[in-house]
Amino acid sequence: MHQIKALAFDVFGTVVDWRGSIIAEGAAFEREHNLKPIDWPRFADAWRAGYMPAMDRVRRGELGWLKIDELHRMILDDLVRDFGIAGLNEDAMEHLNHVWHRLRPWPDSVPGLTRLKRKFVVTTLSNGNLSLLVNMARNAGLPWDCVISAELFHHYKPDPEAYRGCAELLDVAPDELLMVASHKSDLRAAKTVGLRTAFIRRPMEFGSPATADLKAEADFDFNVDSIEELAAALDT
């Protein structure tokens, strides 16, 4: 097994708190636009729940290739109708859709990534489109060496092309690349094409530890509770 040279991070849920960020921004958006009270936790969960089915429509050929911003907007248009939200102009809709560009990092993310990049290349490997990931990094202070998106391959994770493509872009062997994620399905897909794997437990991703699968898995190379703990395990 080769020495690890680079780390590729899933972003939504692993590095940033998508749910908490959307709930907080949603409450401010509601006040700004004088909307009737909205159940923003339920809204955030429904928005995220539409993500995989929307990607599957692209995989089946029902839709051409679409950036995640475009998929998020499709889902948002339905949610606005379903939640009975009226009176929003296009600027307001676009601002709300771009909440995904402004997600806040978990407390350990910036210090952990800063430690890791002393020794390794650290990159995203996310289904988020490039502009989304760049804006998020600038907004949240995420110190990536580079930003790699499924958009570059026209294959969303967990398609194997995304993981292989990331290793090829970084010019490393698959087992020199450590995939870091809080979602076991992401890691298992990466493992099938030869990447090393690190599971980060995020008990509050969906608002309650009771909803999270936090069990350590022997077939992952690392099982940790934070990016800082991963940095320590990798001697950085």
C-alpha positions in Angstrom: 0.0 0.0 0.0 1.4 3.4 -1.0 1.9 6.3 1.3 -1.0 8.8 1.4 -0.1 11.9 -0.6 -3.5 13.7 -0.9 -6.8 13.9 0.9 -10.1 14.4 -1.0 -13.0 15.7 1.1 -16.7 15.3 0.7 -18.0 18.7 1.6 -21.8 18.8 2.4 -22.1 17.4 5.9 -18.5 16.4 6.2 -16.8 19.9 6.2 -19.8 22.2 6.4 -23.1 22.2 8.4 -25.6 22.4 5.5 -28.7 21.9 7.7 -27.8 24.4 10.4 -26.7 26.9 7.9 -30.0 26.7 5.9 -32.1 26.9 9.0 -30.3 30.0 10.2 -30.4 31.8 6.8 -33.9 30.7 6.2 -35.1 32.4 9.4 -33.3 35.6 8.4 -34.8 35.4 4.9 -38.3 34.9 6.3 -37.9 38.1 8.4 -36.4 40.1 5.5 -39.2 39.2 3.1 -42.1 39.3 5.7 -43.1 35.7 5.0 -45.5 33.7 7.0 -43.8 31.3 9.5 -41.9 28.5 7.7 -40.7 25.3 9.3 -37.1 25.7 8.2 -35.8 22.4 9.6 -38.4 20.6 7.6 -37.6 22.8 4.6 -33.9 22.1 4.8 -34.5 18.4 5.1 -36.8 18.3 2.1 -34.3 20.3 0.0 -31.6 17.8 0.8 -33.9 14.8 0.3 -34.5 16.0 -3.3 -30.8 15.9 -4.1 -30.3 12.2 -4.8 -33.5 11.7 -6.9 -32.6 14.8 -9.0 -29.1 13.3 -9.7 -30.7 10.0 -10.6 -32.8 11.7 -13.2 -29.6 12.9 -14.9 -28.1 9.4 -14.6 -31.2 7.9 -16.3 -31.0 10.4 -19.2 -34.3 12.1 -18.3 -32.3 15.3 -17.9 -29.0 16.4 -19.5 -26.0 17.2 -17.4 -26.9 19.8 -14.8 -24.8 21.6 -12.2 -25.8 21.1 -8.6 -26.9 24.8 -8.5 -29.4 23.9 -11.2 -30.6 20.8 -9.5 -31.0 22.8 -6.2 -33.0 25.4 -8.0 -35.3 22.7 -9.5 -36.0 21.3 -6.1 -36.4 24.8 -4.6 -39.0 25.8 -7.1 -41.1 22.8 -6.0 -40.5 23.5 -2.3 -41.6 27.1 -2.6 -44.9 25.9 -4.0 -45.3 23.0 -1.5 -44.6 25.3 1.5 -47.0 27.9 0.1 -44.4 30.6 -0.1 -45.5 33.5 -2.4 -44.3 36.8 -3.6 -40.6 36.1 -4.1 -39.0 37.7 -7.2 -36.1 36.1 -9.2 -33.4 37.9 -7.2 -34.8 36.6 -3.9 -35.1 33.1 -5.3 -31.5 33.2 -6.6 -30.3 34.5 -3.2 -32.1 31.7 -1.4 -30.8 29.1 -3.9 -27.2 30.3 -3.3 -27.5 29.6 0.4 -25.5 26.5 -0.5 -22.6 28.8 -1.5 -22.6 30.2 2.1 -22.7 27.1 4.3 -20.8 27.4 7.6 -18.0 25.0 8.5 -18.0 22.7 11.4 -15.8 24.1 14.2 -13.0 21.7 13.6 -12.9 22.0 9.8 -10.7 25.1 9.3 -8.1 24.2 11.9 -8.1 20.6 10.9 -7.6 21.3 7.2 -4.9 23.9 8.0 -3.0 21.2 9.9 -3.4 18.6 7.2 -2.2 20.8 4.4 1.2 21.2 6.1 1.9 17.6 4.9 -0.7 16.6 2.3 -2.5 18.1 -0.7 -6.1 18.8 0.5 -8.9 19.1 -2.0 -12.6 18.9 -2.3 -14.3 16.0 -4.1 -17.9 17.1 -4.1 -20.9 17.0 -6.3 -21.1 20.8 -5.7 -20.2 22.7 -8.8 -17.0 24.7 -9.1 -18.4 28.1 -8.5 -20.4 26.9 -5.5 -17.3 25.3 -3.9 -15.1 28.3 -4.6 -17.6 30.7 -3.1 -18.1 28.5 -0.1 -14.3 28.3 0.5 -13.9 32.1 0.3 -16.9 32.7 2.6 -16.0 30.0 5.1 -12.2 30.4 5.0 -11.7 26.8 3.9 -8.0 26.5 3.0 -8.1 24.0 0.1 -5.1 23.5 -2.1 -7.5 23.0 -5.0 -11.2 22.5 -5.7 -12.3 19.4 -7.6 -15.9 18.9 -8.5 -17.9 16.2 -10.1 -18.7 18.8 -12.6 -15.3 18.3 -14.1 -16.1 14.6 -14.9 -19.9 15.0 -15.7 -20.4 12.2 -13.2 -21.8 12.7 -9.8 -20.5 10.7 -6.8 -20.8 7.8 -6.2 -20.1 7.1 -9.8 -16.6 5.6 -10.0 -15.5 8.1 -12.6 -15.5 10.9 -10.0 -13.1 9.1 -7.7 -10.8 7.9 -10.5 -10.8 11.3 -12.1 -9.8 13.0 -8.8 -6.7 10.7 -8.5 -5.8 11.3 -12.1 -6.0 15.1 -11.8 -3.8 15.0 -8.7 -1.4 12.6 -10.4 -1.5 10.1 -7.6 -2.3 6.4 -7.5 -5.7 5.5 -6.1 -4.2 4.1 -2.9 -2.2 7.4 -2.4 -5.5 9.3 -2.2 -7.5 9.3 1.1 -11.3 9.9 0.6 -12.7 11.7 3.7 -16.5 11.7 4.3 -19.2 11.5 6.9 -21.3 9.3 4.6 -20.4 5.6 4.4 -21.9 5.1 0.9 -19.4 7.7 -0.4 -16.5 5.9 1.2 -17.6 2.5 0.1 -17.8 3.7 -3.5 -14.3 5.2 -3.2 -13.0 2.0 -1.8 -14.2 0.0 -4.7 -11.9 1.9 -7.1 -8.9 1.6 -4.7 -8.9 4.8 -2.7 -8.1 4.8 1.0 -11.0 5.9 3.3 -11.6 8.0 6.4 -15.0 8.2 8.2 -15.7 11.3 10.2 -18.7 11.0 12.5 -21.0 14.0 12.3 -23.8 13.3 14.8 -25.6 16.6 14.3 -25.6 16.6 10.5 -29.4 15.9 10.5 -30.1 17.6 13.8 -30.0 14.6 16.1 -27.5 11.9 16.8 -30.3 9.4 16.7 -30.6 9.8 12.9 -26.9 9.3 12.2 -25.0 6.1 11.5 -21.9 6.6 13.8 -20.6 3.1 14.0 -16.9 2.6 13.3 -16.3 0.3 10.3 -13.3 -2.0 10.2 -13.0 -1.8 6.4 -12.3 2.0 6.6 -8.7 3.0 7.2 -9.7 5.7 9.8 -12.8 6.3 12.0 -12.6 9.6 13.8 -14.8 12.3 15.4 -13.2 15.4 13.7 -10.8 16.6 11.0 -8.4 17.6 13.8 -8.5 14.0 15.1 -7.7 12.8 11.6 -4.8 15.2 11.3 -3.4 13.8 14.6 -3.8 10.2 13.3 -1.8 11.2 10.2 0.9 12.7 12.3 0.4 16.4 11.3 
